[in-house]
Amino acid sequence: MIETFTALADPNRFRIVEYLLGGARSVGAIGEALNLNQPQVSKHLRVLKEARLVDVEARAQQRLYGLRPEPLRELNAWLERYRDIWDERLGQLDSLIEELKTQDMEAAQRHARKKKG
């Protein structure tokens, strides 16, 4: 999974993976869509292939690169372990926000009563 994080850490490789969500594409199509030159795209695809994030399929004279679901599933499973922690902390934050709102409203009401009295 370290390879997945390392590969996705580069913004251009991340963009390539995002683009490939739409289906397998050629080096030329990737470069054109993301405004990258062919050598850059090929270099990034090599890294993504080494990280097992993409596969290449030869079709006639073209090579089409597509996403491999396994490493992305592994990444999702890893992240899932932390979602419960995040959900709990967000729940605590929601409670704190509500408590602060209540305190603000009570303080405003006390202030209004003092002004009247």
C-alpha positions in Angstrom: 0.0 0.0 0.0 3.0 2.3 0.5 3.5 2.1 -3.3 0.0 3.3 -3.9 0.4 6.3 -1.6 3.8 7.1 -3.1 2.5 6.8 -6.7 -0.6 9.0 -5.9 1.5 11.6 -4.1 2.5 13.1 -7.4 -0.2 15.5 -8.6 0.1 14.5 -12.3 -0.1 10.8 -11.4 -3.1 11.5 -9.2 -4.7 13.4 -12.2 -4.0 10.5 -14.5 -5.7 8.1 -12.1 -8.7 10.4 -11.8 -8.9 10.6 -15.6 -8.7 6.9 -16.0 -11.8 6.5 -13.9 -13.6 7.2 -17.2 -12.1 4.1 -18.7 -8.9 2.9 -20.4 -7.0 5.5 -22.5 -4.0 5.8 -24.7 -0.9 7.7 -23.7 -1.8 10.3 -26.4 -5.3 10.7 -25.1 -4.1 11.1 -21.5 -1.5 13.7 -22.5 -4.0 15.7 -24.5 -6.7 15.6 -21.8 -4.2 16.6 -19.0 -2.0 18.9 -21.1 1.1 16.7 -20.5 3.7 15.7 -23.1 4.0 12.1 -24.2 7.3 11.4 -22.3 5.9 12.8 -19.1 2.7 10.6 -19.4 4.8 7.5 -20.2 7.0 8.1 -17.2 4.0 8.6 -14.9 2.3 5.5 -16.3 5.4 3.5 -15.7 5.4 4.5 -12.0 1.6 3.8 -11.8 2.2 0.3 -13.4 5.0 -0.5 -11.0 2.6 0.4 -8.1 0.1 -1.9 -9.7 -2.5 0.9 -10.1 -2.7 0.5 -13.9 -2.6 -2.3 -16.4 -1.8 -1.9 -20.1 -3.6 -3.6 -22.9 -2.3 -3.7 -26.4 -5.0 -3.0 -29.1 -3.6 -3.0 -32.6 -0.9 -0.3 -32.6 -2.2 1.3 -29.4 -1.5 0.6 -25.8 -4.5 1.4 -23.5 -3.9 2.1 -19.8 -6.7 1.3 -17.4 -7.1 1.2 -13.6 -6.6 -1.9 -11.6 -9.3 -2.1 -8.9 -7.3 -4.2 -6.4 -4.9 -1.5 -5.0 -7.7 1.0 -4.8 -9.8 -1.5 -2.9 -6.9 -2.1 -0.5 -6.6 1.7 0.0 -10.3 1.9 0.7 -10.1 -0.9 3.2 -7.3 0.8 5.0 -9.1 4.1 5.1 -12.3 2.4 6.3 -10.5 1.6 9.6 -10.1 5.3 10.3 -13.6 6.4 9.2 -15.1 5.3 12.6 -12.6 7.5 14.4 -13.3 10.4 12.1 -17.1 10.0 12.5 -16.7 9.9 16.3 -14.7 13.0 16.3 -17.0 14.8 14.0 -19.9 13.8 16.3 -18.0 15.3 19.2 -17.4 18.4 17.3 -21.1 18.7 16.4 -22.0 18.3 20.1 -19.5 21.0 21.1 -20.9 23.4 18.5 -24.4 22.9 19.8 -23.2 23.5 23.3 -21.5 26.7 22.3 -24.6 27.9 20.5 -26.7 27.2 23.6 -24.2 29.1 25.7 -24.2 32.1 23.3 -28.0 32.2 23.3 -28.2 32.1 27.1 -25.6 34.8 27.3 -27.5 37.0 24.9 -30.7 36.4 26.8 -29.0 37.4 30.1 -27.6 40.5 28.5 -31.0 41.5 27.1 -32.6 41.0 30.6 -29.9 43.2 32.1 -30.6 46.0 29.6 -34.3 45.9 30.4 -33.8 45.8 34.2 
